[in-house]
Each structure stands twice: as C-alpha cells, then as structure tokens.
C-alpha cells in the first residue's frame, strides 16, 4: 500500500472541521470537485469509510477520528519545528508577524514605525490588527503587543505599563451640560449623560466601573469598540471612560479628574519562548519595549502625550 501523504491528513481534518466539502474546499483553496475526488480516492485506498454522509453534514467514522487526531498532532509538531527554526536566525531581517488591537496600533505603535524601519530596514512588519488574543503558540503571529491582566504562561515578554482609564467628555458637552465636576454623585446620576460600554468592553476596567457606579438611566448609548467610544465622546454624546493613552491625545476632550477607575490591566510585549533568540524578534521586543516604556506616564494616566 502506498503511504499516506500529509495532504491526505489535511484534507480529512478540513472536512471534519467544516463538515462539508464546500467548506473544506474553501479552507484548502481548491474547488469542490477536487475535494470530492480526493476523498473518494483516499477511502478506496484505505478500504474504509472515513466519513458518514448525513443530512447534518460529513460525520467522522472511528477511522476518521483516528486520522484527525493524528493530523492534529502532526500539525502541532510542524508548527513547533517552524518556531524552533525561526528562532535560530542571527541577523535582524525577514518578515515579522505582529498582532495588536486597532487602538494600541493607532494611538501608540504607529508613530514608532519610521524610527524602527530606519534602524532595521531589513525587517518587514506584517501587522495583524485583531481585538482577539491570537495564539502565538500556533504561529498566528510571532509577537504581540497586548493588553492583558495575566498573559498565557506559554509566552514570555515584558510588562511595559498598567493601562489606566479616565472619564472624558468633549469641551462642547461640558460647556452645555453645566455639570458639577467636583461632585461624584452629580456625575453618575441623571441628567448627566454617559456613553456606556457593551460587550466585550463591559468586562474591561472602564466597563466594570460604569456598570457598578453609573445609574443606568444616565446611559444614552452603548458601544462595543474603543474607537467608537472615542468618536462618541468627541461627538458630545456624553461622558465616556477611555484608556488614558487615547483620551489624553484627543484635542477636543477634557478629563474629569474626580472619576478614577482602578485598573490592573497591563500593556505587554510578548513572544513565544522558541522565538526569543531570533534576531528580528529580539530587535522588535527591545525596540518597542523601550519606546512604549517612554510612554508609561501617558499610558498610566499621569501625563499628557
């Protein structure tokens, strides 16, 4: 019998994940007929059914389950090998995949690019902007600039600062609302207007403070992205809690000092241990760690930009 190829295992795993030939074809970058033909050939070659065809989709047989389990172990071994090889380069060059959020990118990291490119012209940064925490162990990215209370123990890196939150409102809103900014009681009750935080922001330090302190009738609108929250505050919709590194850089917004939400969220620069010796990774961690540390007082709400 001819030995199975890695592509056979990838095929079965893709069909199992998508439960359809069409979904597997899209995942693998081929057409439906190719997936159909390859699956039939594989089952004929093995002499067993790998999938049961049901109304709910393609369901694994016991043989199929064994193939998927083996495919998963193989994929993990390949990724581990790639990480180790990537960690052996000695010259700061090549592509580096970086993940961070849209707000950290826009308000903190982007202005640092020019200096980094001048210092390391042979490194190409491929930024993946995603508010989810991508998996560095699976090589979804090589390094991360991430807000986290407690990053995964599988990663190593540096905590640059603690991300402070503050209450901000536009100059126009404050001028017309005539609020008593020295009274916390007045700030959290009607007729004061607030911009609330929906999921997933409701679990942040700012979101928890609004939920626990602001009277619900004050909340005029809820948003689920920090960039939208900043826009709503700028538009004068109400008071909003923002990370200080954003609020302090908004020229038409003013901070309300009496409101001081506690925060234990850190700003981290992280990578996987297998990559820590790679020259391009080391260069990135050292450069952005140092540059972000210079912004510590801004990030922690102690100074303006």
C-alpha positions as a Markdown table, in Angstrom:
| # | Residue | x | y | z |
|---|---|---|---|---|
| 1 | Unk | 0.0 | 0.0 | 0.0 |
| 2 | Unk | 1.3 | 3.5 | -0.9 |
| 3 | Unk | 2.0 | 5.5 | 2.2 |
| 4 | Unk | -0.4 | 8.4 | 3.1 |
| 5 | Unk | 0.7 | 11.9 | 2.4 |
| 6 | Unk | 0.4 | 15.0 | 4.8 |
| 7 | Unk | -2.1 | 16.4 | 2.3 |
| 8 | Unk | -4.4 | 13.4 | 2.9 |
| 9 | Unk | -4.5 | 14.2 | 6.6 |
| 10 | Unk | -5.1 | 17.9 | 6.0 |
| 11 | Unk | -8.0 | 17.0 | 3.7 |
| 12 | Unk | -9.7 | 14.9 | 6.3 |
| 13 | Unk | -9.1 | 17.5 | 9.1 |
| 14 | Unk | -10.6 | 20.3 | 6.9 |
| 15 | Unk | -13.7 | 18.3 | 6.1 |
| 16 | Unk | -14.1 | 17.3 | 9.7 |
| 17 | Unk | -13.8 | 21.0 | 10.8 |
| 18 | Unk | -16.2 | 22.3 | 8.2 |
| 19 | Unk | -18.5 | 19.2 | 8.0 |
| 20 | Unk | -18.9 | 19.9 | 4.3 |
| 21 | Unk | -16.9 | 19.5 | 1.1 |
| 22 | Unk | -17.6 | 23.1 | 0.1 |
| 23 | Unk | -16.3 | 24.5 | 3.4 |
| 24 | Unk | -13.2 | 22.2 | 3.2 |
| 25 | Unk | -12.5 | 23.3 | -0.4 |
| 26 | Unk | -12.6 | 27.0 | 0.6 |
| 27 | Unk | -10.4 | 26.3 | 3.6 |
| 28 | Unk | -7.8 | 24.4 | 1.4 |
| 29 | Unk | -8.0 | 26.8 | -1.6 |
| 30 | Unk | -9.3 | 24.2 | -4.1 |
| 31 | Unk | -12.6 | 23.5 | -5.8 |
| 32 | Unk | -15.4 | 21.2 | -4.6 |
| 33 | Unk | -14.8 | 18.5 | -7.2 |
| 34 | Unk | -11.1 | 18.2 | -6.2 |
| 35 | Unk | -12.1 | 17.6 | -2.5 |
| 36 | Unk | -14.8 | 15.1 | -3.6 |
| 37 | Unk | -12.3 | 13.2 | -5.8 |
| 38 | Unk | -9.5 | 13.2 | -3.3 |
| 39 | Unk | -11.8 | 11.9 | -0.5 |
| 40 | Unk | -13.2 | 9.1 | -2.6 |
| 41 | Unk | -9.6 | 8.1 | -3.7 |
| 42 | Unk | -8.4 | 8.1 | -0.1 |
| 43 | Unk | -11.3 | 5.9 | 1.1 |
| 44 | Unk | -10.8 | 3.5 | -1.7 |
| 45 | Unk | -7.1 | 3.4 | -0.9 |
| 46 | Unk | -7.7 | 2.6 | 2.8 |
| 47 | Unk | -10.6 | 0.3 | 2.2 |
| 48 | Unk | -12.7 | 2.0 | 4.9 |
| 49 | Unk | -15.1 | 4.9 | 5.2 |
| 50 | Unk | -13.6 | 8.0 | 6.8 |
| 51 | Unk | -16.9 | 9.9 | 6.8 |
| 52 | Unk | -20.6 | 9.1 | 7.1 |
| 53 | Unk | -22.7 | 11.2 | 4.8 |
| 54 | Unk | -25.6 | 12.6 | 6.8 |
| 55 | Unk | -28.1 | 15.4 | 6.4 |
| 56 | Unk | -26.3 | 17.4 | 9.1 |
| 57 | Unk | -23.0 | 17.1 | 7.1 |
| 58 | Unk | -20.0 | 14.8 | 6.9 |
| 59 | Unk | -19.5 | 12.9 | 10.2 |
| 60 | Unk | -16.3 | 11.1 | 11.2 |
| 61 | Unk | -16.2 | 7.4 | 11.5 |
| 62 | Unk | -13.9 | 5.8 | 14.0 |
| 63 | Unk | -11.2 | 5.6 | 11.3 |
| 64 | Unk | -11.7 | 9.2 | 10.5 |
| 65 | Unk | -11.4 | 10.2 | 14.2 |
| 66 | Unk | -8.0 | 8.5 | 14.3 |
| 67 | Unk | -6.9 | 10.4 | 11.2 |
| 68 | Unk | -8.0 | 13.7 | 12.6 |
| 69 | Unk | -6.2 | 13.0 | 16.0 |
| 70 | Unk | -3.0 | 12.1 | 14.1 |
| 71 | Unk | -3.4 | 15.2 | 11.8 |
| 72 | Unk | -3.7 | 17.4 | 14.9 |
| 73 | Unk | -0.5 | 16.0 | 16.4 |
| 74 | Unk | 1.3 | 16.3 | 13.1 |
| 75 | Unk | 0.2 | 19.9 | 12.7 |
| 76 | Unk | 1.4 | 20.8 | 16.2 |
| 77 | Unk | 4.8 | 19.1 | 15.5 |
| 78 | Unk | 5.2 | 21.1 | 12.3 |
| 79 | Unk | 4.4 | 24.4 | 14.0 |
| 80 | Unk | 6.8 | 23.6 | 16.8 |
| 81 | Unk | 9.5 | 22.8 | 14.3 |
| 82 | Unk | 8.9 | 26.1 | 12.4 |
| 83 | Unk | 9.1 | 28.0 | 15.6 |
| 84 | Unk | 12.4 | 26.4 | 16.5 |
| 85 | Unk | 13.9 | 27.1 | 13.1 |
| 86 | Unk | 12.6 | 30.7 | 13.1 |
| 87 | Unk | 14.3 | 31.2 | 16.4 |
| 88 | Unk | 17.7 | 30.3 | 15.1 |
| 89 | Unk | 18.3 | 33.3 | 12.8 |
| 90 | Unk | 21.1 | 35.6 | 13.8 |
| 91 | Unk | 20.5 | 38.6 | 11.6 |
| 92 | Unk | 17.6 | 41.1 | 12.2 |
| 93 | Unk | 15.9 | 40.6 | 8.8 |
| 94 | Unk | 12.9 | 38.9 | 7.2 |
| 95 | Unk | 9.2 | 39.1 | 7.9 |
| 96 | Unk | 7.8 | 39.5 | 11.4 |
| 97 | Unk | 4.1 | 38.9 | 12.1 |
| 98 | Unk | 2.8 | 41.3 | 14.8 |
| 99 | Unk | -0.6 | 41.2 | 16.4 |
| 100 | Unk | -2.2 | 44.1 | 18.4 |
| 101 | Unk | -5.5 | 45.9 | 18.7 |
| 102 | Unk | -6.7 | 48.7 | 16.5 |
| 103 | Unk | -6.5 | 51.3 | 19.3 |
| 104 | Unk | -3.0 | 50.3 | 20.5 |
| 105 | Unk | -1.8 | 50.3 | 16.9 |
| 106 | Unk | -3.3 | 53.7 | 16.1 |
| 107 | Unk | -2.6 | 55.6 | 19.3 |
| 108 | Unk | 0.7 | 54.1 | 20.5 |
| 109 | Unk | 2.5 | 51.9 | 18.0 |
| 110 | Unk | 2.1 | 53.5 | 14.6 |
| 111 | Unk | 4.1 | 56.7 | 15.3 |
| 112 | Unk | 7.1 | 54.5 | 16.2 |
| 113 | Unk | 7.3 | 52.8 | 12.7 |
| 114 | Unk | 9.6 | 55.2 | 11.0 |
| 115 | Unk | 12.4 | 55.0 | 13.6 |
| 116 | Unk | 12.1 | 51.2 | 13.7 |
| 117 | Unk | 12.3 | 51.0 | 9.9 |
| 118 | Unk | 15.4 | 53.3 | 9.8 |
| 119 | Unk | 17.1 | 51.2 | 12.4 |
| 120 | Unk | 16.1 | 47.8 | 11.0 |
| 121 | Unk | 15.5 | 48.3 | 7.2 |
| 122 | Unk | 15.6 | 44.5 | 6.5 |
| 123 | Unk | 12.7 | 43.6 | 8.8 |
| 124 | Unk | 9.2 | 43.7 | 7.3 |
| 125 | Unk | 6.4 | 44.0 | 9.8 |
| 126 | Unk | 3.2 | 42.3 | 8.9 |
| 127 | Unk | 0.6 | 43.7 | 11.3 |
| 128 | Unk | -2.5 | 41.6 | 12.2 |
| 129 | Unk | -5.0 | 44.0 | 13.7 |
| 130 | Unk | -7.4 | 41.9 | 15.8 |
| 131 | Unk | -9.1 | 42.6 | 19.1 |
| 132 | Unk | -9.0 | 38.9 | 19.9 |
| 133 | Unk | -5.9 | 37.4 | 21.5 |
| 134 | Unk | -4.3 | 35.5 | 18.7 |
| 135 | Unk | -2.5 | 32.2 | 19.5 |
| 136 | Unk | 1.3 | 32.7 | 19.3 |
| 137 | Unk | 1.9 | 29.1 | 20.0 |
| 138 | Unk | 0.2 | 28.2 | 16.7 |
| 139 | Unk | 2.2 | 30.9 | 14.9 |
| 140 | Unk | -0.9 | 33.1 | 14.3 |
| 141 | Unk | 1.7 | 35.8 | 15.0 |
| 142 | Unk | 5.3 | 35.9 | 16.1 |
| 143 | Unk | 5.0 | 38.8 | 18.6 |
| 144 | Unk | 2.1 | 40.6 | 20.3 |
| 145 | Unk | 1.6 | 44.0 | 21.8 |
| 146 | Unk | -1.4 | 43.1 | 24.1 |
| 147 | Unk | -3.5 | 44.4 | 26.9 |
| 148 | Unk | -3.8 | 41.7 | 29.5 |
| 149 | Unk | -4.2 | 41.2 | 33.2 |
| 150 | Unk | -2.4 | 37.8 | 33.1 |
| 151 | Unk | -0.9 | 36.7 | 29.7 |
| 152 | Unk | -0.6 | 33.0 | 29.0 |
| 153 | Unk | 2.2 | 31.2 | 30.8 |
| 154 | Unk | 3.3 | 29.8 | 27.4 |
| 155 | Unk | 4.5 | 33.3 | 26.4 |
| 156 | Unk | 7.4 | 35.5 | 27.6 |
| 157 | Unk | 7.9 | 39.2 | 27.4 |
| 158 | Unk | 7.8 | 42.5 | 29.2 |
| 159 | Unk | 5.0 | 44.4 | 31.0 |
| 160 | Unk | 5.5 | 48.0 | 29.9 |
| 161 | Unk | 2.9 | 49.7 | 32.0 |
| 162 | Unk | -0.5 | 49.5 | 33.6 |
| 163 | Unk | -3.3 | 50.8 | 31.3 |
| 164 | Unk | -5.2 | 53.5 | 33.2 |
| 165 | Unk | -8.7 | 54.6 | 32.4 |
| 166 | Unk | -10.2 | 58.0 | 32.8 |
| 167 | Unk | -13.5 | 59.8 | 32.3 |
| 168 | Unk | -13.6 | 62.1 | 29.3 |
| 169 | Unk | -16.1 | 64.5 | 27.7 |
| 170 | Unk | -15.9 | 66.9 | 24.8 |
| 171 | Unk | -15.5 | 70.6 | 25.5 |
| 172 | Unk | -18.8 | 71.3 | 23.9 |
| 173 | Unk | -20.6 | 68.8 | 26.1 |
| 174 | Unk | -19.1 | 70.1 | 29.3 |
| 175 | Unk | -19.9 | 73.7 | 28.3 |
| 176 | Unk | -23.6 | 73.0 | 27.7 |
| 177 | Unk | -24.2 | 70.4 | 30.5 |
| 178 | Unk | -23.1 | 72.7 | 33.3 |
| 179 | Unk | -22.0 | 69.7 | 35.4 |
| 180 | Unk | -20.6 | 69.9 | 39.0 |
| 181 | Unk | -17.3 | 68.2 | 38.2 |
| 182 | Unk | -16.3 | 68.2 | 41.8 |
| 183 | Unk | -19.2 | 66.0 | 42.9 |
| 184 | Unk | -19.0 | 62.3 | 42.0 |
| 185 | Unk | -22.7 | 61.9 | 43.0 |
| 186 | Unk | -23.7 | 64.5 | 40.4 |
| 187 | Unk | -21.6 | 62.9 | 37.7 |
| 188 | Unk | -23.2 | 59.5 | 37.9 |
| 189 | Unk | -26.9 | 60.4 | 38.2 |
| 190 | Unk | -29.4 | 62.0 | 35.8 |
| 191 | Unk | -29.5 | 64.3 | 34.0 |
| 192 | Unk | -25.8 | 63.6 | 33.3 |
| 193 | Unk | -25.4 | 61.6 | 30.1 |
| 194 | Unk | -22.9 | 58.8 | 29.6 |
| 195 | Unk | -21.7 | 56.6 | 26.8 |
| 196 | Unk | -22.0 | 53.0 | 28.0 |
| 197 | Unk | -19.8 | 50.0 | 27.1 |
| 198 | Unk | -21.3 | 46.9 | 25.6 |
| 199 | Unk | -19.7 | 43.5 | 25.1 |
| 200 | Unk | -16.7 | 42.9 | 25.0 |
| 201 | Unk | -15.8 | 46.2 | 26.6 |
| 202 | Unk | -18.2 | 45.6 | 29.5 |
| 203 | Unk | -15.5 | 43.4 | 31.1 |
| 204 | Unk | -12.7 | 46.0 | 30.9 |
| 205 | Unk | -11.8 | 48.2 | 33.9 |
| 206 | Unk | -13.8 | 51.0 | 32.4 |
| 207 | Unk | -16.8 | 48.9 | 31.6 |
| 208 | Unk | -16.9 | 47.4 | 35.1 |
| 209 | Unk | -16.7 | 50.9 | 36.6 |
| 210 | Unk | -19.6 | 52.2 | 34.6 |
| 211 | Unk | -21.7 | 49.1 | 35.4 |
| 212 | Unk | -21.0 | 49.4 | 39.2 |
| 213 | Unk | -21.3 | 53.2 | 39.6 |
| 214 | Unk | -23.3 | 54.9 | 36.9 |
| 215 | Unk | -27.1 | 55.0 | 37.2 |
| 216 | Unk | -28.5 | 53.1 | 34.2 |
| 217 | Unk | -30.8 | 55.9 | 33.2 |
| 218 | Unk | -27.7 | 58.0 | 32.5 |
| 219 | Unk | -26.5 | 55.8 | 29.7 |
| 220 | Unk | -27.7 | 57.4 | 26.4 |
| 221 | Unk | -25.9 | 55.0 | 24.1 |
| 222 | Unk | -23.7 | 51.8 | 24.3 |
| 223 | Unk | -20.8 | 51.0 | 22.1 |
| 224 | Unk | -18.7 | 47.8 | 21.7 |
| 225 | Unk | -15.4 | 49.2 | 20.3 |
| 226 | Unk | -13.0 | 51.7 | 21.9 |
| 227 | Unk | -12.5 | 53.6 | 18.7 |
| 228 | Unk | -16.3 | 54.1 | 18.5 |
| 229 | Unk | -16.4 | 55.1 | 22.2 |
| 230 | Unk | -13.8 | 57.8 | 21.4 |
| 231 | Unk | -15.8 | 59.0 | 18.5 |
| 232 | Unk | -19.0 | 59.2 | 20.6 |
| 233 | Unk | -17.3 | 61.2 | 23.3 |
| 234 | Unk | -15.8 | 63.6 | 20.6 |
| 235 | Unk | -19.3 | 64.0 | 19.2 |
| 236 | Unk | -20.6 | 65.2 | 22.5 |
| 237 | Unk | -22.9 | 62.2 | 23.2 |
| 238 | Unk | -21.8 | 62.1 | 26.8 |
| 239 | Unk | -19.1 | 61.2 | 29.3 |
| 240 | Unk | -17.1 | 58.1 | 28.4 |
| 241 | Unk | -14.4 | 56.1 | 30.1 |
| 242 | Unk | -11.4 | 55.7 | 27.8 |
| 243 | Unk | -7.9 | 54.4 | 28.2 |
| 244 | Unk | -5.8 | 57.5 | 29.1 |
| 245 | Unk | -3.4 | 57.0 | 26.2 |
| 246 | Unk | -6.4 | 57.7 | 23.9 |
| 247 | Unk | -8.3 | 60.3 | 25.9 |
| 248 | Unk | -5.2 | 62.5 | 26.6 |
| 249 | Unk | -4.5 | 62.6 | 22.9 |
| 250 | Unk | -8.0 | 63.8 | 21.9 |
| 251 | Unk | -7.6 | 67.6 | 21.4 |
| 252 | Unk | -11.3 | 68.5 | 22.0 |
| 253 | Unk | -11.8 | 66.2 | 25.0 |
| 254 | Unk | -11.2 | 67.0 | 28.7 |
| 255 | Unk | -10.6 | 64.6 | 31.5 |
| 256 | Unk | -12.8 | 64.7 | 34.6 |
| 257 | Unk | -10.3 | 64.1 | 37.5 |
| 258 | Unk | -12.8 | 63.1 | 40.2 |
| 259 | Unk | -13.5 | 59.8 | 38.4 |
| 260 | Unk | -10.6 | 57.4 | 38.8 |
| 261 | Unk | -11.4 | 53.8 | 37.8 |
| 262 | Unk | -9.0 | 51.2 | 39.2 |
| 263 | Unk | -7.2 | 49.1 | 36.6 |
| 264 | Unk | -4.9 | 46.0 | 36.8 |
| 265 | Unk | -4.6 | 45.5 | 33.0 |
| 266 | Unk | -1.0 | 45.6 | 31.8 |
| 267 | Unk | 0.4 | 46.5 | 28.4 |
| 268 | Unk | 2.6 | 43.7 | 27.3 |
| 269 | Unk | 5.1 | 43.0 | 24.6 |
| 270 | Unk | 5.2 | 39.2 | 24.1 |
| 271 | Unk | 6.5 | 36.3 | 22.1 |
| 272 | Unk | 6.9 | 32.5 | 22.2 |
| 273 | Unk | 10.0 | 31.2 | 24.0 |
| 274 | Unk | 11.1 | 29.3 | 20.9 |
| 275 | Unk | 11.4 | 32.6 | 19.1 |
| 276 | Unk | 13.1 | 34.7 | 21.7 |
| 277 | Unk | 16.6 | 34.2 | 20.2 |
| 278 | Unk | 15.6 | 35.1 | 16.7 |
| 279 | Unk | 17.4 | 38.4 | 15.8 |
| 280 | Unk | 14.3 | 40.1 | 14.3 |
| 281 | Unk | 12.1 | 39.1 | 17.3 |
| 282 | Unk | 14.8 | 40.3 | 19.8 |
| 283 | Unk | 15.1 | 43.6 | 17.9 |
| 284 | Unk | 11.3 | 44.1 | 17.9 |
| 285 | Unk | 11.0 | 43.3 | 21.6 |
| 286 | Unk | 13.8 | 45.6 | 22.6 |
| 287 | Unk | 12.8 | 48.5 | 20.4 |
| 288 | Unk | 9.1 | 48.6 | 21.1 |
| 289 | Unk | 9.5 | 47.7 | 24.7 |
| 290 | Unk | 11.8 | 50.7 | 25.2 |
| 291 | Unk | 9.7 | 53.0 | 23.1 |
| 292 | Unk | 6.4 | 52.1 | 24.8 |
| 293 | Unk | 8.2 | 52.4 | 28.2 |
| 294 | Unk | 8.8 | 56.1 | 27.3 |
| 295 | Unk | 5.1 | 56.5 | 27.1 |
| 296 | Unk | 4.5 | 54.9 | 30.5 |
| 297 | Unk | 3.3 | 58.1 | 32.2 |
| 298 | Unk | 0.8 | 58.7 | 29.4 |
| 299 | Unk | -0.4 | 55.1 | 29.5 |
| 300 | Unk | -0.8 | 55.2 | 33.3 |
| 301 | Unk | -2.7 | 58.5 | 33.2 |
| 302 | Unk | 0.0 | 60.6 | 34.8 |
| 303 | Unk | 0.9 | 62.9 | 31.9 |
| 304 | Unk | -0.4 | 64.2 | 28.6 |
| 305 | Unk | 1.1 | 63.0 | 25.3 |
